[in-house]
Amino acid sequence: MIISTASTAAGLIFGFLVATAYGSGFHLFTGGPAPRVILYLIASWMGFALGHFLGDFLGINMLQLGAVHLLAASAGSWLLLVGSWWLVNLEARTPDSEG
């Protein structure tokens, strides 16, 4: 199978932009200090990449846009975003911080 470098580059840029929009939108929705947006961006980029590769490996072709497995990549991105939000807020809700 031959993969065109033009479609790969376009998919990489598209995926980066979508994951960036997910991460910044998640920060806008959940709020928090400004440096936390960096955590959400990194979580979104990693989740998008992992979801894309998992979708490619498992053959999930629903909502595929060019070379990007958009459904699987978006699910991975949102899972890591919610997971990172949960971990950050878990630290704030520990019993030690209440007393």
MARBALUM-796730 format. One record per atom (N, C-alpha, C, O): residue number from 0; residue in one letter; x, z, y; chain. Coordinates in steps of 0.05 Angstrom, whole numbers, plus 5000, padded with zeros to 4 digits. Layout:
<site num="NUM" residu="A" X="X" Z="Z" Y="Y" chaine="A"/>
...
% end
This chain:
<site num="0" residu="M" X="5017" Z="5000" Y="4976" chaine="A"/>
<site num="0" residu="M" X="5000" Z="5000" Y="5000" chaine="A"/>
<site num="0" residu="M" X="5018" Z="5000" Y="5025" chaine="A"/>
<site num="0" residu="M" X="5036" Z="5017" Y="5027" chaine="A"/>
<site num="1" residu="I" X="5013" Z="4982" Y="5043" chaine="A"/>
<site num="1" residu="I" X="5028" Z="4979" Y="5067" chaine="A"/>
<site num="1" residu="I" X="5012" Z="4991" Y="5090" chaine="A"/>
<site num="1" residu="I" X="4989" Z="4984" Y="5094" chaine="A"/>
<site num="2" residu="I" X="5024" Z="5010" Y="5104" chaine="A"/>
<site num="2" residu="I" X="5011" Z="5023" Y="5127" chaine="A"/>
<site num="2" residu="I" X="5023" Z="5011" Y="5153" chaine="A"/>
<site num="2" residu="I" X="5047" Z="5012" Y="5156" chaine="A"/>
<site num="3" residu="S" X="5006" Z="5002" Y="5170" chaine="A"/>
<site num="3" residu="S" X="5015" Z="4991" Y="5195" chaine="A"/>
<site num="3" residu="S" X="5024" Z="5014" Y="5213" chaine="A"/>
<site num="3" residu="S" X="5010" Z="5034" Y="5216" chaine="A"/>
<site num="4" residu="T" X="5047" Z="5010" Y="5226" chaine="A"/>
<site num="4" residu="T" X="5056" Z="5031" Y="5244" chaine="A"/>
<site num="4" residu="T" X="5039" Z="5033" Y="5269" chaine="A"/>
<site num="4" residu="T" X="5037" Z="5055" Y="5281" chaine="A"/>
<site num="5" residu="A" X="5026" Z="5011" Y="5277" chaine="A"/>
<site num="5" residu="A" X="5009" Z="5012" Y="5300" chaine="A"/>
<site num="5" residu="A" X="4985" Z="5030" Y="5295" chaine="A"/>
<site num="5" residu="A" X="4977" Z="5046" Y="5312" chaine="A"/>
<site num="6" residu="S" X="4972" Z="5027" Y="5272" chaine="A"/>
<site num="6" residu="S" X="4949" Z="5044" Y="5266" chaine="A"/>
<site num="6" residu="S" X="4957" Z="5073" Y="5261" chaine="A"/>
<site num="6" residu="S" X="4942" Z="5091" Y="5267" chaine="A"/>
<site num="7" residu="T" X="4981" Z="5077" Y="5250" chaine="A"/>
<site num="7" residu="T" X="4990" Z="5104" Y="5246" chaine="A"/>
<site num="7" residu="T" X="4996" Z="5118" Y="5273" chaine="A"/>
<site num="7" residu="T" X="4989" Z="5141" Y="5277" chaine="A"/>
<site num="8" residu="A" X="5008" Z="5104" Y="5291" chaine="A"/>
<site num="8" residu="A" X="5014" Z="5115" Y="5317" chaine="A"/>
<site num="8" residu="A" X="4988" Z="5121" Y="5333" chaine="A"/>
<site num="8" residu="A" X="4985" Z="5141" Y="5346" chaine="A"/>
<site num="9" residu="A" X="4969" Z="5102" Y="5331" chaine="A"/>
<site num="9" residu="A" X="4944" Z="5106" Y="5344" chaine="A"/>
<site num="9" residu="A" X="4929" Z="5129" Y="5332" chaine="A"/>
<site num="9" residu="A" X="4916" Z="5145" Y="5347" chaine="A"/>
<site num="10" residu="G" X="4929" Z="5132" Y="5306" chaine="A"/>
<site num="10" residu="G" X="4916" Z="5155" Y="5293" chaine="A"/>
<site num="10" residu="G" X="4929" Z="5181" Y="5300" chaine="A"/>
<site num="10" residu="G" X="4916" Z="5201" Y="5303" chaine="A"/>
<site num="11" residu="L" X="4955" Z="5181" Y="5303" chaine="A"/>
<site num="11" residu="L" X="4970" Z="5205" Y="5310" chaine="A"/>
<site num="11" residu="L" X="4963" Z="5214" Y="5339" chaine="A"/>
<site num="11" residu="L" X="4958" Z="5237" Y="5344" chaine="A"/>
<site num="12" residu="I" X="4962" Z="5195" Y="5357" chaine="A"/>
<site num="12" residu="I" X="4955" Z="5201" Y="5384" chaine="A"/>
<site num="12" residu="I" X="4926" Z="5210" Y="5386" chaine="A"/>
<site num="12" residu="I" X="4919" Z="5230" Y="5400" chaine="A"/>
<site num="13" residu="F" X="4908" Z="5196" Y="5372" chaine="A"/>
<site num="13" residu="F" X="4880" Z="5203" Y="5372" chaine="A"/>
<site num="13" residu="F" X="4876" Z="5231" Y="5361" chaine="A"/>
<site num="13" residu="F" X="4861" Z="5248" Y="5372" chaine="A"/>
<site num="14" residu="G" X="4889" Z="5237" Y="5338" chaine="A"/>
<site num="14" residu="G" X="4887" Z="5263" Y="5326" chaine="A"/>
<site num="14" residu="G" X="4897" Z="5285" Y="5344" chaine="A"/>
<site num="14" residu="G" X="4886" Z="5307" Y="5345" chaine="A"/>
<site num="15" residu="F" X="4919" Z="5280" Y="5358" chaine="A"/>
<site num="15" residu="F" X="4931" Z="5299" Y="5376" chaine="A"/>
<site num="15" residu="F" X="4911" Z="5305" Y="5399" chaine="A"/>
<site num="15" residu="F" X="4908" Z="5328" Y="5407" chaine="A"/>
<site num="16" residu="L" X="4899" Z="5284" Y="5410" chaine="A"/>
<site num="16" residu="L" X="4880" Z="5288" Y="5432" chaine="A"/>
<site num="16" residu="L" X="4855" Z="5303" Y="5423" chaine="A"/>
<site num="16" residu="L" X="4845" Z="5320" Y="5437" chaine="A"/>
<site num="17" residu="V" X="4844" Z="5296" Y="5399" chaine="A"/>
<site num="17" residu="V" X="4820" Z="5309" Y="5390" chaine="A"/>
<site num="17" residu="V" X="4826" Z="5339" Y="5384" chaine="A"/>
<site num="17" residu="V" X="4811" Z="5356" Y="5391" chaine="A"/>
<site num="18" residu="A" X="4849" Z="5344" Y="5371" chaine="A"/>
<site num="18" residu="A" X="4856" Z="5372" Y="5365" chaine="A"/>
<site num="18" residu="A" X="4861" Z="5388" Y="5390" chaine="A"/>
<site num="18" residu="A" X="4854" Z="5412" Y="5392" chaine="A"/>
<site num="19" residu="T" X="4873" Z="5375" Y="5410" chaine="A"/>
<site num="19" residu="T" X="4877" Z="5389" Y="5436" chaine="A"/>
<site num="19" residu="T" X="4851" Z="5395" Y="5449" chaine="A"/>
<site num="19" residu="T" X="4847" Z="5416" Y="5461" chaine="A"/>
<site num="20" residu="A" X="4832" Z="5377" Y="5448" chaine="A"/>
<site num="20" residu="A" X="4805" Z="5381" Y="5459" chaine="A"/>
<site num="20" residu="A" X="4791" Z="5404" Y="5444" chaine="A"/>
<site num="20" residu="A" X="4778" Z="5421" Y="5457" chaine="A"/>
<site num="21" residu="Y" X="4794" Z="5405" Y="5418" chaine="A"/>
<site num="21" residu="Y" X="4782" Z="5427" Y="5402" chaine="A"/>
<site num="21" residu="Y" X="4794" Z="5454" Y="5411" chaine="A"/>
<site num="21" residu="Y" X="4779" Z="5473" Y="5416" chaine="A"/>
<site num="22" residu="G" X="4820" Z="5455" Y="5412" chaine="A"/>
<site num="22" residu="G" X="4834" Z="5480" Y="5419" chaine="A"/>
<site num="22" residu="G" X="4827" Z="5490" Y="5447" chaine="A"/>
<site num="22" residu="G" X="4822" Z="5513" Y="5451" chaine="A"/>
<site num="23" residu="S" X="4828" Z="5472" Y="5466" chaine="A"/>
<site num="23" residu="S" X="4823" Z="5480" Y="5494" chaine="A"/>
<site num="23" residu="S" X="4793" Z="5486" Y="5498" chaine="A"/>
<site num="23" residu="S" X="4786" Z="5504" Y="5513" chaine="A"/>
<site num="24" residu="G" X="4776" Z="5471" Y="5484" chaine="A"/>
<site num="24" residu="G" X="4747" Z="5477" Y="5486" chaine="A"/>
<site num="24" residu="G" X="4740" Z="5504" Y="5473" chaine="A"/>
<site num="24" residu="G" X="4723" Z="5518" Y="5483" chaine="A"/>
<site num="25" residu="F" X="4754" Z="5510" Y="5451" chaine="A"/>
<site num="25" residu="F" X="4749" Z="5536" Y="5438" chaine="A"/>
<site num="25" residu="F" X="4758" Z="5558" Y="5456" chaine="A"/>
<site num="25" residu="F" X="4744" Z="5579" Y="5458" chaine="A"/>
<site num="26" residu="H" X="4780" Z="5555" Y="5470" chaine="A"/>
<site num="26" residu="H" X="4789" Z="5576" Y="5489" chaine="A"/>
<site num="26" residu="H" X="4770" Z="5578" Y="5512" chaine="A"/>
<site num="26" residu="H" X="4764" Z="5600" Y="5521" chaine="A"/>
<site num="27" residu="L" X="4759" Z="5556" Y="5522" chaine="A"/>
<site num="27" residu="L" X="4740" Z="5557" Y="5543" chaine="A"/>
<site num="27" residu="L" X="4714" Z="5571" Y="5535" chaine="A"/>
<site num="27" residu="L" X="4703" Z="5586" Y="5550" chaine="A"/>
<site num="28" residu="F" X="4706" Z="5567" Y="5510" chaine="A"/>
<site num="28" residu="F" X="4682" Z="5579" Y="5499" chaine="A"/>
<site num="28" residu="F" X="4685" Z="5609" Y="5493" chaine="A"/>
<site num="28" residu="F" X="4668" Z="5625" Y="5500" chaine="A"/>
<site num="29" residu="T" X="4708" Z="5617" Y="5481" chaine="A"/>
<site num="29" residu="T" X="4712" Z="5644" Y="5474" chaine="A"/>
<site num="29" residu="T" X="4724" Z="5662" Y="5496" chaine="A"/>
<site num="29" residu="T" X="4721" Z="5686" Y="5495" chaine="A"/>
<site num="30" residu="G" X="4738" Z="5649" Y="5515" chaine="A"/>
<site num="30" residu="G" X="4750" Z="5665" Y="5536" chaine="A"/>
<site num="30" residu="G" X="4776" Z="5678" Y="5527" chaine="A"/>
<site num="30" residu="G" X="4787" Z="5671" Y="5507" chaine="A"/>
<site num="31" residu="G" X="4784" Z="5697" Y="5542" chaine="A"/>
<site num="31" residu="G" X="4809" Z="5712" Y="5536" chaine="A"/>
<site num="31" residu="G" X="4831" Z="5705" Y="5556" chaine="A"/>
<site num="31" residu="G" X="4827" Z="5689" Y="5574" chaine="A"/>
<site num="32" residu="P" X="4853" Z="5719" Y="5553" chaine="A"/>
<site num="32" residu="P" X="4876" Z="5714" Y="5571" chaine="A"/>
<site num="32" residu="P" X="4887" Z="5685" Y="5569" chaine="A"/>
<site num="32" residu="P" X="4884" Z="5672" Y="5548" chaine="A"/>
<site num="33" residu="A" X="4898" Z="5676" Y="5591" chaine="A"/>
<site num="33" residu="A" X="4908" Z="5649" Y="5592" chaine="A"/>
<site num="33" residu="A" X="4929" Z="5642" Y="5570" chaine="A"/>
<site num="33" residu="A" X="4928" Z="5620" Y="5559" chaine="A"/>
<site num="34" residu="P" X="4948" Z="5660" Y="5564" chaine="A"/>
<site num="34" residu="P" X="4968" Z="5653" Y="5543" chaine="A"/>
<site num="34" residu="P" X="4955" Z="5648" Y="5516" chaine="A"/>
<site num="34" residu="P" X="4968" Z="5636" Y="5498" chaine="A"/>
<site num="35" residu="R" X="4931" Z="5658" Y="5511" chaine="A"/>
<site num="35" residu="R" X="4919" Z="5654" Y="5485" chaine="A"/>
<site num="35" residu="R" X="4912" Z="5625" Y="5480" chaine="A"/>
<site num="35" residu="R" X="4908" Z="5617" Y="5457" chaine="A"/>
<site num="36" residu="V" X="4910" Z="5609" Y="5501" chaine="A"/>
<site num="36" residu="V" X="4904" Z="5580" Y="5496" chaine="A"/>
<site num="36" residu="V" X="4927" Z="5567" Y="5480" chaine="A"/>
<site num="36" residu="V" X="4921" Z="5548" Y="5465" chaine="A"/>
<site num="37" residu="I" X="4951" Z="5577" Y="5482" chaine="A"/>
<site num="37" residu="I" X="4973" Z="5566" Y="5467" chaine="A"/>
<site num="37" residu="I" X="4969" Z="5572" Y="5437" chaine="A"/>
<site num="37" residu="I" X="4973" Z="5554" Y="5420" chaine="A"/>
<site num="38" residu="L" X="4959" Z="5595" Y="5430" chaine="A"/>
<site num="38" residu="L" X="4953" Z="5602" Y="5402" chaine="A"/>
<site num="38" residu="L" X="4931" Z="5583" Y="5392" chaine="A"/>
<site num="38" residu="L" X="4933" Z="5573" Y="5370" chaine="A"/>
<site num="39" residu="Y" X="4911" Z="5579" Y="5408" chaine="A"/>
<site num="39" residu="Y" X="4889" Z="5562" Y="5399" chaine="A"/>
<site num="39" residu="Y" X="4897" Z="5533" Y="5396" chaine="A"/>
<site num="39" residu="Y" X="4888" Z="5519" Y="5378" chaine="A"/>
<site num="40" residu="L" X="4914" Z="5523" Y="5414" chaine="A"/>
<site num="40" residu="L" X="4924" Z="5496" Y="5411" chaine="A"/>
<site num="40" residu="L" X="4941" Z="5492" Y="5386" chaine="A"/>
<site num="40" residu="L" X="4937" Z="5472" Y="5372" chaine="A"/>
<site num="41" residu="I" X="4959" Z="5511" Y="5381" chaine="A"/>
<site num="41" residu="I" X="4975" Z="5509" Y="5357" chaine="A"/>
<site num="41" residu="I" X="4958" Z="5511" Y="5332" chaine="A"/>
<site num="41" residu="I" X="4962" Z="5496" Y="5313" chaine="A"/>
<site num="42" residu="A" X="4939" Z="5529" Y="5332" chaine="A"/>
<site num="42" residu="A" X="4921" Z="5532" Y="5308" chaine="A"/>
<site num="42" residu="A" X="4905" Z="5506" Y="5304" chaine="A"/>
<site num="42" residu="A" X="4901" Z="5497" Y="5282" chaine="A"/>
<site num="43" residu="S" X="4896" Z="5494" Y="5326" chaine="A"/>
<site num="43" residu="S" X="4880" Z="5470" Y="5324" chaine="A"/>
<site num="43" residu="S" X="4897" Z="5446" Y="5314" chaine="A"/>
<site num="43" residu="S" X="4888" Z="5431" Y="5297" chaine="A"/>
<site num="44" residu="W" X="4921" Z="5443" Y="5324" chaine="A"/>
<site num="44" residu="W" X="4939" Z="5422" Y="5315" chaine="A"/>
<site num="44" residu="W" X="4946" Z="5425" Y="5286" chaine="A"/>
<site num="44" residu="W" X="4945" Z="5405" Y="5271" chaine="A"/>
<site num="45" residu="M" X="4953" Z="5449" Y="5278" chaine="A"/>
<site num="45" residu="M" X="4960" Z="5454" Y="5250" chaine="A"/>
<site num="45" residu="M" X="4936" Z="5449" Y="5231" chaine="A"/>
<site num="45" residu="M" X="4938" Z="5436" Y="5211" chaine="A"/>
<site num="46" residu="G" X="4913" Z="5460" Y="5239" chaine="A"/>
<site num="46" residu="G" X="4889" Z="5456" Y="5223" chaine="A"/>
<site num="46" residu="G" X="4880" Z="5427" Y="5221" chaine="A"/>
<site num="46" residu="G" X="4871" Z="5418" Y="5200" chaine="A"/>
<site num="47" residu="F" X="4883" Z="5412" Y="5243" chaine="A"/>
<site num="47" residu="F" X="4876" Z="5384" Y="5243" chaine="A"/>
<site num="47" residu="F" X="4894" Z="5369" Y="5224" chaine="A"/>
<site num="47" residu="F" X="4885" Z="5352" Y="5208" chaine="A"/>
<site num="48" residu="A" X="4920" Z="5374" Y="5225" chaine="A"/>
<site num="48" residu="A" X="4939" Z="5360" Y="5208" chaine="A"/>
<site num="48" residu="A" X="4934" Z="5367" Y="5179" chaine="A"/>
<site num="48" residu="A" X="4934" Z="5350" Y="5161" chaine="A"/>
<site num="49" residu="L" X="4931" Z="5393" Y="5173" chaine="A"/>
<site num="49" residu="L" X="4926" Z="5402" Y="5145" chaine="A"/>
<site num="49" residu="L" X="4900" Z="5391" Y="5134" chaine="A"/>
<site num="49" residu="L" X="4899" Z="5382" Y="5111" chaine="A"/>
<site num="50" residu="G" X="4880" Z="5391" Y="5151" chaine="A"/>
<site num="50" residu="G" X="4854" Z="5380" Y="5142" chaine="A"/>
<site num="50" residu="G" X="4855" Z="5351" Y="5137" chaine="A"/>
<site num="50" residu="G" X="4843" Z="5341" Y="5118" chaine="A"/>
<site num="51" residu="H" X="4870" Z="5336" Y="5154" chaine="A"/>
<site num="51" residu="H" X="4873" Z="5307" Y="5150" chaine="A"/>
<site num="51" residu="H" X="4887" Z="5301" Y="5124" chaine="A"/>
<site num="51" residu="H" X="4878" Z="5285" Y="5108" chaine="A"/>
<site num="52" residu="F" X="4909" Z="5315" Y="5119" chaine="A"/>
<site num="52" residu="F" X="4924" Z="5310" Y="5094" chaine="A"/>
<site num="52" residu="F" X="4908" Z="5319" Y="5070" chaine="A"/>
<site num="52" residu="F" X="4910" Z="5306" Y="5049" chaine="A"/>
<site num="53" residu="L" X="4893" Z="5340" Y="5072" chaine="A"/>
<site num="53" residu="L" X="4877" Z="5349" Y="5050" chaine="A"/>
<site num="53" residu="L" X="4854" Z="5329" Y="5045" chaine="A"/>
<site num="53" residu="L" X="4848" Z="5323" Y="5022" chaine="A"/>
<site num="54" residu="G" X="4843" Z="5318" Y="5066" chaine="A"/>
<site num="54" residu="G" X="4822" Z="5298" Y="5063" chaine="A"/>
<site num="54" residu="G" X="4833" Z="5272" Y="5051" chaine="A"/>
<site num="54" residu="G" X="4819" Z="5259" Y="5035" chaine="A"/>
<site num="55" residu="D" X="4857" Z="5265" Y="5058" chaine="A"/>
<site num="55" residu="D" X="4870" Z="5242" Y="5046" chaine="A"/>
<site num="55" residu="D" X="4876" Z="5246" Y="5017" chaine="A"/>
<site num="55" residu="D" X="4872" Z="5229" Y="5000" chaine="A"/>
<site num="56" residu="F" X="4886" Z="5270" Y="5010" chaine="A"/>
<site num="56" residu="F" X="4893" Z="5277" Y="4983" chaine="A"/>
<site num="56" residu="F" X="4868" Z="5278" Y="4965" chaine="A"/>
<site num="56" residu="F" X="4869" Z="5269" Y="4942" chaine="A"/>
<site num="57" residu="L" X="4846" Z="5289" Y="4975" chaine="A"/>
<site num="57" residu="L" X="4822" Z="5292" Y="4960" chaine="A"/>
<site num="57" residu="L" X="4804" Z="5267" Y="4961" chaine="A"/>
<site num="57" residu="L" X="4784" Z="5266" Y="4947" chaine="A"/>
<site num="58" residu="G" X="4811" Z="5249" Y="4978" chaine="A"/>
<site num="58" residu="G" X="4795" Z="5224" Y="4981" chaine="A"/>
<site num="58" residu="G" X="4769" Z="5228" Y="4996" chaine="A"/>
<site num="58" residu="G" X="4749" Z="5215" Y="4990" chaine="A"/>
<site num="59" residu="I" X="4768" Z="5246" Y="5015" chaine="A"/>
<site num="59" residu="I" X="4744" Z="5251" Y="5031" chaine="A"/>
<site num="59" residu="I" X="4744" Z="5229" Y="5053" chaine="A"/>
<site num="59" residu="I" X="4759" Z="5231" Y="5073" chaine="A"/>
<site num="60" residu="N" X="4727" Z="5210" Y="5050" chaine="A"/>
<site num="60" residu="N" X="4726" Z="5187" Y="5068" chaine="A"/>
<site num="60" residu="N" X="4702" Z="5188" Y="5087" chaine="A"/>
<site num="60" residu="N" X="4698" Z="5169" Y="5103" chaine="A"/>
<site num="61" residu="M" X="4686" Z="5209" Y="5086" chaine="A"/>
<site num="61" residu="M" X="4664" Z="5211" Y="5104" chaine="A"/>
<site num="61" residu="M" X="4675" Z="5215" Y="5132" chaine="A"/>
<site num="61" residu="M" X="4693" Z="5230" Y="5137" chaine="A"/>
<site num="62" residu="L" X="4663" Z="5201" Y="5151" chaine="A"/>
<site num="62" residu="L" X="4671" Z="5202" Y="5179" chaine="A"/>
<site num="62" residu="L" X="4701" Z="5196" Y="5183" chaine="A"/>
<site num="62" residu="L" X="4715" Z="5210" Y="5198" chaine="A"/>
<site num="63" residu="Q" X="4710" Z="5175" Y="5170" chaine="A"/>
<site num="63" residu="Q" X="4738" Z="5167" Y="5173" chaine="A"/>
<site num="63" residu="Q" X="4739" Z="5147" Y="5196" chaine="A"/>
<site num="63" residu="Q" X="4723" Z="5128" Y="5197" chaine="A"/>
<site num="64" residu="L" X="4756" Z="5152" Y="5214" chaine="A"/>
<site num="64" residu="L" X="4759" Z="5135" Y="5238" chaine="A"/>
<site num="64" residu="L" X="4787" Z="5123" Y="5237" chaine="A"/>
<site num="64" residu="L" X="4807" Z="5136" Y="5245" chaine="A"/>
<site num="65" residu="G" X="4789" Z="5098" Y="5228" chaine="A"/>
<site num="65" residu="G" X="4815" Z="5085" Y="5225" chaine="A"/>
<site num="65" residu="G" X="4830" Z="5100" Y="5203" chaine="A"/>
<site num="65" residu="G" X="4821" Z="5102" Y="5180" chaine="A"/>
<site num="66" residu="A" X="4854" Z="5109" Y="5209" chaine="A"/>
<site num="66" residu="A" X="4870" Z="5123" Y="5189" chaine="A"/>
<site num="66" residu="A" X="4865" Z="5153" Y="5189" chaine="A"/>
<site num="66" residu="A" X="4876" Z="5167" Y="5172" chaine="A"/>
<site num="67" residu="V" X="4848" Z="5163" Y="5207" chaine="A"/>
<site num="67" residu="V" X="4843" Z="5192" Y="5210" chaine="A"/>
<site num="67" residu="V" X="4819" Z="5200" Y="5194" chaine="A"/>
<site num="67" residu="V" X="4797" Z="5189" Y="5198" chaine="A"/>
<site num="68" residu="H" X="4822" Z="5220" Y="5177" chaine="A"/>
<site num="68" residu="H" X="4800" Z="5232" Y="5163" chaine="A"/>
<site num="68" residu="H" X="4787" Z="5253" Y="5181" chaine="A"/>
<site num="68" residu="H" X="4794" Z="5276" Y="5179" chaine="A"/>
<site num="69" residu="L" X="4769" Z="5244" Y="5198" chaine="A"/>
<site num="69" residu="L" X="4759" Z="5260" Y="5220" chaine="A"/>
<site num="69" residu="L" X="4743" Z="5284" Y="5211" chaine="A"/>
<site num="69" residu="L" X="4746" Z="5306" Y="5222" chaine="A"/>
<site num="70" residu="L" X="4727" Z="5281" Y="5190" chaine="A"/>
<site num="70" residu="L" X="4711" Z="5304" Y="5181" chaine="A"/>
<site num="70" residu="L" X="4729" Z="5326" Y="5169" chaine="A"/>
<site num="70" residu="L" X="4726" Z="5349" Y="5177" chaine="A"/>
<site num="71" residu="A" X="4746" Z="5319" Y="5152" chaine="A"/>
<site num="71" residu="A" X="4764" Z="5339" Y="5139" chaine="A"/>
<site num="71" residu="A" X="4783" Z="5351" Y="5160" chaine="A"/>
<site num="71" residu="A" X="4788" Z="5375" Y="5159" chaine="A"/>
<site num="72" residu="A" X="4793" Z="5334" Y="5178" chaine="A"/>
<site num="72" residu="A" X="4812" Z="5344" Y="5198" chaine="A"/>
<site num="72" residu="A" X="4798" Z="5363" Y="5218" chaine="A"/>
<site num="72" residu="A" X="4809" Z="5383" Y="5226" chaine="A"/>
<site num="73" residu="S" X="4773" Z="5356" Y="5226" chaine="A"/>
<site num="73" residu="S" X="4758" Z="5373" Y="5244" chaine="A"/>
<site num="73" residu="S" X="4752" Z="5400" Y="5230" chaine="A"/>
<site num="73" residu="S" X="4753" Z="5421" Y="5243" chaine="A"/>
<site num="74" residu="A" X="4744" Z="5398" Y="5205" chaine="A"/>
<site num="74" residu="A" X="4738" Z="5423" Y="5190" chaine="A"/>
<site num="74" residu="A" X="4763" Z="5441" Y="5188" chaine="A"/>
<site num="74" residu="A" X="4761" Z="5465" Y="5192" chaine="A"/>
<site num="75" residu="G" X="4786" Z="5429" Y="5183" chaine="A"/>
<site num="75" residu="G" X="4811" Z="5445" Y="5182" chaine="A"/>
<site num="75" residu="G" X="4817" Z="5457" Y="5209" chaine="A"/>
<site num="75" residu="G" X="4826" Z="5480" Y="5210" chaine="A"/>
<site num="76" residu="S" X="4813" Z="5442" Y="5230" chaine="A"/>
<site num="76" residu="S" X="4819" Z="5451" Y="5256" chaine="A"/>
<site num="76" residu="S" X="4801" Z="5475" Y="5263" chaine="A"/>
<site num="76" residu="S" X="4811" Z="5496" Y="5273" chaine="A"/>
<site num="77" residu="W" X="4776" Z="5472" Y="5258" chaine="A"/>
<site num="77" residu="W" X="4757" Z="5494" Y="5265" chaine="A"/>
<site num="77" residu="W" X="4761" Z="5518" Y="5248" chaine="A"/>
<site num="77" residu="W" X="4757" Z="5541" Y="5257" chaine="A"/>
<site num="78" residu="L" X="4768" Z="5514" Y="5222" chaine="A"/>
<site num="78" residu="L" X="4774" Z="5537" Y="5205" chaine="A"/>
<site num="78" residu="L" X="4798" Z="5553" Y="5215" chaine="A"/>
<site num="78" residu="L" X="4797" Z="5578" Y="5216" chaine="A"/>
<site num="79" residu="L" X="4819" Z="5540" Y="5223" chaine="A"/>
<site num="79" residu="L" X="4842" Z="5554" Y="5234" chaine="A"/>
<site num="79" residu="L" X="4836" Z="5566" Y="5261" chaine="A"/>
<site num="79" residu="L" X="4847" Z="5588" Y="5268" chaine="A"/>
<site num="80" residu="L" X="4820" Z="5553" Y="5277" chaine="A"/>
<site num="80" residu="L" X="4813" Z="5564" Y="5303" chaine="A"/>
<site num="80" residu="L" X="4797" Z="5590" Y="5300" chaine="A"/>
<site num="80" residu="L" X="4803" Z="5610" Y="5313" chaine="A"/>
<site num="81" residu="V" X="4777" Z="5590" Y="5283" chaine="A"/>
<site num="81" residu="V" X="4761" Z="5614" Y="5278" chaine="A"/>
<site num="81" residu="V" X="4778" Z="5635" Y="5265" chaine="A"/>
<site num="81" residu="V" X="4775" Z="5659" Y="5272" chaine="A"/>
<site num="82" residu="G" X="4795" Z="5628" Y="5247" chaine="A"/>
<site num="82" residu="G" X="4813" Z="5647" Y="5234" chaine="A"/>
<site num="82" residu="G" X="4832" Z="5660" Y="5254" chaine="A"/>
<site num="82" residu="G" X="4837" Z="5684" Y="5253" chaine="A"/>
<site num="83" residu="S" X="4843" Z="5644" Y="5272" chaine="A"/>
<site num="83" residu="S" X="4862" Z="5656" Y="5292" chaine="A"/>
<site num="83" residu="S" X="4846" Z="5674" Y="5312" chaine="A"/>
<site num="83" residu="S" X="4856" Z="5695" Y="5320" chaine="A"/>
<site num="84" residu="W" X="4822" Z="5666" Y="5319" chaine="A"/>
<site num="84" residu="W" X="4805" Z="5683" Y="5337" chaine="A"/>
<site num="84" residu="W" X="4799" Z="5709" Y="5323" chaine="A"/>
<site num="84" residu="W" X="4800" Z="5730" Y="5335" chaine="A"/>
<site num="85" residu="W" X="4792" Z="5708" Y="5297" chaine="A"/>
<site num="85" residu="W" X="4786" Z="5732" Y="5282" chaine="A"/>
<site num="85" residu="W" X="4810" Z="5750" Y="5280" chaine="A"/>
<site num="85" residu="W" X="4807" Z="5775" Y="5283" chaine="A"/>
<site num="86" residu="L" X="4833" Z="5739" Y="5275" chaine="A"/>
<site num="86" residu="L" X="4857" Z="5756" Y="5273" chaine="A"/>
<site num="86" residu="L" X="4864" Z="5769" Y="5299" chaine="A"/>
<site num="86" residu="L" X="4872" Z="5792" Y="5300" chaine="A"/>
<site num="87" residu="V" X="4861" Z="5755" Y="5321" chaine="A"/>
<site num="87" residu="V" X="4867" Z="5766" Y="5348" chaine="A"/>
<site num="87" residu="V" X="4847" Z="5788" Y="5354" chaine="A"/>
<site num="87" residu="V" X="4855" Z="5809" Y="5364" chaine="A"/>
<site num="88" residu="N" X="4822" Z="5784" Y="5348" chaine="A"/>
<site num="88" residu="N" X="4802" Z="5804" Y="5354" chaine="A"/>
<site num="88" residu="N" X="4802" Z="5827" Y="5334" chaine="A"/>
<site num="88" residu="N" X="4792" Z="5849" Y="5340" chaine="A"/>
<site num="89" residu="L" X="4812" Z="5822" Y="5310" chaine="A"/>
<site num="89" residu="L" X="4815" Z="5844" Y="5290" chaine="A"/>
<site num="89" residu="L" X="4834" Z="5865" Y="5300" chaine="A"/>
<site num="89" residu="L" X="4830" Z="5889" Y="5296" chaine="A"/>
<site num="90" residu="E" X="4855" Z="5856" Y="5314" chaine="A"/>
<site num="90" residu="E" X="4875" Z="5875" Y="5325" chaine="A"/>
<site num="90" residu="E" X="4862" Z="5892" Y="5346" chaine="A"/>
<site num="90" residu="E" X="4868" Z="5915" Y="5349" chaine="A"/>
<site num="91" residu="A" X="4844" Z="5880" Y="5362" chaine="A"/>
<site num="91" residu="A" X="4831" Z="5895" Y="5383" chaine="A"/>
<site num="91" residu="A" X="4810" Z="5915" Y="5373" chaine="A"/>
<site num="91" residu="A" X="4803" Z="5934" Y="5387" chaine="A"/>
<site num="92" residu="R" X="4800" Z="5911" Y="5348" chaine="A"/>
<site num="92" residu="R" X="4779" Z="5928" Y="5337" chaine="A"/>
<site num="92" residu="R" X="4789" Z="5948" Y="5317" chaine="A"/>
<site num="92" residu="R" X="4772" Z="5960" Y="5302" chaine="A"/>
<site num="93" residu="T" X="4814" Z="5953" Y="5315" chaine="A"/>
<site num="93" residu="T" X="4824" Z="5972" Y="5296" chaine="A"/>
<site num="93" residu="T" X="4816" Z="6000" Y="5304" chaine="A"/>
<site num="93" residu="T" X="4812" Z="6005" Y="5328" chaine="A"/>
<site num="94" residu="P" X="4812" Z="6019" Y="5285" chaine="A"/>
<site num="94" residu="P" X="4804" Z="6046" Y="5291" chaine="A"/>
<site num="94" residu="P" X="4823" Z="6061" Y="5309" chaine="A"/>
<site num="94" residu="P" X="4816" Z="6079" Y="5324" chaine="A"/>
<site num="95" residu="D" X="4849" Z="6053" Y="5308" chaine="A"/>
<site num="95" residu="D" X="4869" Z="6067" Y="5325" chaine="A"/>
<site num="95" residu="D" X="4864" Z="6062" Y="5354" chaine="A"/>
<site num="95" residu="D" X="4870" Z="6079" Y="5371" chaine="A"/>
<site num="96" residu="S" X="4853" Z="6038" Y="5362" chaine="A"/>
<site num="96" residu="S" X="4850" Z="6032" Y="5390" chaine="A"/>
<site num="96" residu="S" X="4825" Z="6045" Y="5402" chaine="A"/>
<site num="96" residu="S" X="4822" Z="6044" Y="5426" chaine="A"/>
<site num="97" residu="E" X="4807" Z="6056" Y="5385" chaine="A"/>
<site num="97" residu="E" X="4782" Z="6068" Y="5395" chaine="A"/>
<site num="97" residu="E" X="4787" Z="6096" Y="5405" chaine="A"/>
<site num="97" residu="E" X="4773" Z="6105" Y="5424" chaine="A"/>
<site num="98" residu="G" X="4805" Z="6111" Y="5394" chaine="A"/>
<site num="98" residu="G" X="4809" Z="6139" Y="5400" chaine="A"/>
<site num="98" residu="G" X="4828" Z="6143" Y="5422" chaine="A"/>
<site num="98" residu="G" X="4832" Z="6166" Y="5430" chaine="A"/>
% end
